[in-house]
Amino acid sequence: MATKIRLARGGTKKRPHYSIVLSDSRMPRDGRFLEKLGTYDPMLAKDDEKRVVMNLDRVKELLALGAQPTDRIARFLESAGVLPKKARSNPKAAVPGKAMAERAAKKAAKAAE
């Protein structure tokens, strides 16, 4: 059985709250899960220690047994020091959009005068 460590959404509309769960990879996002491993509250500040709460010992055991974390969970584990940092590439992140490029060109032309 292929297992995944993933987020299961709870909360109300526009007030999300997630549970970090171990589930069979064939189950739906909010469906049946095998074990609850922690919580994630995106409404809290990024530096709040209660934003991401996980049972790291259990997560390490499950990773050793072959459980695969999703992308978001992998980021949480990287910040907790459980997984090594992964190099990510997004070369278009720094490229300004069309409107911003036009504004920057106008500003540069105005500064040149």
ABEGO torsion letter per residue (X at the ends): XBBBBBBBBBEBBGBBBBBBBBBBAABBAABBBABBAEBBBAABBAABAAABBBBAAAAAAAAAAGBBBBAAAAAAAAAAGABBBBBBBBAAAABBBAAAAAAAAAAAAAAAX
